Amino acid sequence: MKFTTRAIHAGQEPDPINGATILPIHPSSTFTQEEIGKFKGYEYSRTGNPTREALQKCLASLENGKYCRAFASGMAAASAILSLLVSGDHVIATEDIYGGTYRIFEWYRTHYNINFTYVDGSDPDNFLKVITAATKLIWIETPSNPLMQIVDIAAVAQICRDHNAFLTVDNTFATSYLQQPLKLGAQIVMYSTTKYINGHSDVVGGAAITNDIEILRALSYYQNMAGAVPSPFDCWLTLRGLKTLGIRMDRHQANARQIANILQQHRFVEKVYYPGLPKHPQHFLAKRQMKGFGGMISFRIHGGREQANRFFKNLKVFSFAESLGAVESLACYPSIMTHATIPKEKREARGITDGTIRLSVGIEDIDDLIGDLIEALEAAQREKQI
Ligand SMILES: Cc1ncc(COP(=O)(O)O)c(C=O)c1O
């Protein structure tokens, strides 16, 4: 079955007892057992829950993967993956990553003697240069948050294979609809399902998907032990959102492409970061490893914090808010929102300046989105002149 069919049906058979077409929400925390050791697959909902299992099956299927474990947030999924490490291990991560991921890496570095090296992910050789016998994990985000850098997944996967390390790809921006890291050689695909996977800004969730049974065992152990599991209701909402993932992504990226083109010609925009633009430094790599360029755009507004603030205040359709990947368009200010945990000097050295603005382009009517952005860009500079 093809992607959109699996998004609607995988893991969700009609109910065998009453025929309900739509999977029920199973809120039960416990499951009645027939006798000692005899039960119908579920004992306690931290360990396993039928609604969660359906979500896990659907997410694994969409990734062309075998196994999935769902978590209460993207960061809970990240913690589960980091639990595969032991003291003394070394991790290589791309510099341009979500601020919360950087925060958890720093926590592991300072509390658990795990060493991290950050590299510019645009060239696979940068990973080779710093890999050591202690390197156990390479962690990449592609496209990256917020500067839309593209990392060559197949090349980095090869480096991992050659050095006995495993590769985790945070696929939150692209989703399985546009990019399939397991096929390209990654061992784990990680998600903040809060974003495009759910797609409606009403759930916080996460997931890790793998084909490796040992990794599955470790993730399952951690899921049950740490207990950061999503509620059955959140799993159900995420499944409902997933059904339209393909058509939403098509619309997100059609809108984003038009907006990126307009922004790059606008006199008050200094730079646009969007892998769909031919002048993006990894445009051809993006074309090769992705099925489309997605709905995320970053840009640098002419001026700095003041102009950015006036831009945000003048938006009427876009909401000035954290998060991304939902049907409604959002604009965010990485330096004080999503990436505030990265020290200012490091952030600026990486290109996240006071003029950097990130857009999550929604699926509204494109004319309204373009009109809103242009009006806010003009107002941001006009008000300065008054
Ligand atoms: C790329 C990326 N990865 C991970 C996360 C963390 O996910 P969550 O907020 O669901 O914990 C985020 C959140 O913004 C993100 O953008």
The ligand as a Gaussian input file, in Angstrom:
#p B3LYP/6-31G(d) Opt

LIG

0 1
 C       13.393000      19.595000      15.334000
 C       12.827000      19.392000      16.715000
 N       13.159000      18.291000      17.398000
 C       12.663000      18.060000      18.636000
 C       11.828000      18.962000      19.253000
 C       11.311000      18.680000      20.644000
 O       10.011000      18.200000      20.582000
 P        8.883000      18.424000      21.719000
 O        8.658000      19.895000      21.840000
 O        7.718000      17.656000      21.212000
 O        9.448000      17.859000      22.989000
 C       11.451000      20.118000      18.578000
 C       10.551000      21.091000      19.214000
 O       10.373000      22.192000      18.743000
 C       11.966000      20.335000      17.262000
 O       11.656000      21.445000      16.571000

